[in-house]
Amino acid sequence: MACTMDVTLTRRTVFGPGRLAELGELCRPLGERALIVIGGGSVKRTGALDKARRSLTDAGVEWVLFEGVEPDPSVDTTDRAVAMGKSENCDLVIGLGGGSVMDCAKAVALLITHDGPTADYQMDRREVDRPGLPYVAVSTTSGTGSEANRVAVLTNKEERIKKALLHPYMVPQLALLDPELTLSLPQYETAYTGIDALSHAAESYVSLGANPLTEAYGLRALELIADALPKAIRNPEDVDARADMAMANYLGGAALNGGVGAAHILAHPLGAEFGIPHGTAIAALLPQVFDANCQAAPRKYARIYRAFKPDVQVSDAEAASRAGDALRGFLSEINFAPALGEHDVDEGDFEKVYEGVQKSMAHVVTNPRPAGRELLREILVASL
Ligand SMILES: [Fe+2]
């Protein structure tokens, strides 16, 4: 069957150690007054914020700072940043941080040119009808791949959901990836974000919405992560491993244009209802998702297995059936093998999880097997 595809990629991607110093020069053609969006104190502690501000000032780009984007950013925080960007007459938005900051900043850049609260656009009560301000994503972790795509996942406490706001207008004008910014990332966060990147690569690769472009990105990201993530965890100062992870993160984020699967379908309500951090939920679910899906896409799961075990010679069918175990082995190697049961989820909660899926992720139909109640239950039970 002929391929159809609808892919939005970041307009310009600048990659390399030390390149944060170029931020100002890169931003100058895009705007005169930037709203810099950050989270807590980590970009202050590491010096990344100072470097970014100095570079902007040296290039003649004015800036104002919005700080306090929380993990799993809310629509309310987004509204506050939008209000600041409007009142300060900003014409450019820079997200400097991890996935939460970049997602929030991405939505801010879009909604500064629109009226009404963020929740209206997230819940499809209003339509995006014009481009936002130019958006520059500067990633300080290697996880969500937010800098490579048009998606912002936002928490809506009133509706008790985490839901994506997405539009082709939301793709960054510029992604700046400086692997040196990730050198200070603690081991746990390296593992946590790295597994999210791995899940984007794997889920998009086997997705029913995959196309040759997203498959190429996803598979390359998997190969890079299988090799580099254990190295980055063993030696956080390994710039080459950090660079491979930053690249894999970007590739995985771009591959998300092909769609996600059961791990993400379940991780969103587990985050919204039970507060389980995204990467933790993904790591708890993904091996069982591989087990559940592998016979629906055996050749692709065989390639996934070989990304972890390039030297093992077995048939495609055998390799596919071992993909879940290969991932379990990988998770133990990086010392990050959580279970849902450790987060106070038990079988009595599954109905609530399923309701959350209906509210937030029921539109996702790209898992290789139809992700109905039975399949999701099978995965949840095995992930406790
Ligand atoms: Fe994710």
Boltz pocket constraint, residues with backbone or C-beta under 6 A from the ligand:
constraints:
  - pocket:
      binder: B
      contacts: [[A, 144], [A, 196], [A, 199], [A, 200], [A, 264], [A, 278], [A, 282]]
      max_distance: 6.0
